[in-house]
Amino acid sequence: MLSNIRIVLINTFHPGNVGAIARAMKNMGLTNLYLVDPNDYPSEEATSRAAGAVDLLDNATIVPTLKEAIADCSLVIGTSARHRTFQLPIMNARECAETVIPEAKQHNVAIVFGREKTGLLNDEIAQCHRQVYIDANDEYPVLNISQAVQIVAYEIWMANQHKDFAEQETPDYPHRKDMDLFYEHLEETLYGINFVVRNHPGKVLEKLHRFFNRSRPEKQELGILRGVLAAVQREAGLTEANNHPEKKAKDALKDNNQKN
């Protein structure tokens, strides 16, 4: 179960933090480390700070973008203490762990940490389903990134020991890459029927992304939504112009029906 939980670090500046995070993860049974465009890595300092967790560094996955790091995840949780215009359901670290453990039985889950000084950018938090924060003293709530990972990892370890959480069943959710394909299909449809003006889209698409990230449609429900979009395109005569997205949607719906 814990092997399906990945810690994703974005553009980490200090290599020592990467090593300290690997150590914090191994303390709590987590082994799946993803590094998105790290500033200085591999690094002797990271290896030194990792102590007995060098194996996590050796097996870390390095990717250039967050999109690649979370493509095969069904649940993505971004860490941030700041209020965002792109508002997502917010959990504290304990609630996060209690959510993650049941889902990690069958699906990949990512917990994303931003840069040491600036945290996650708005477009990065927009790729997440949920936001997690760590309760701290209001007068000084600043945590080192390795401390933040340690706290979240500890709560995950504790929740994993709790039989009620470990035995919960969760629905079959689509991967993040499937949601990205849905968003592309949705945008092309809305552009095609002139519901959204391509040169002046405003906030409509952003709000729709937020709505679907928050509601988290199940895999079969996503297939139905793709089928609805395909029907709209067909009736509007858009299938030729959009490289036959109707067929793609039908294939997605057929595949989901076969799996369920």
Order of alpha helices (4+ residues) and beta strands (2+ residues): beta-alpha-beta-alpha-alpha-beta-alpha-beta-beta-alpha-beta-alpha-beta-alpha-alpha-alpha-alpha-alpha-alpha
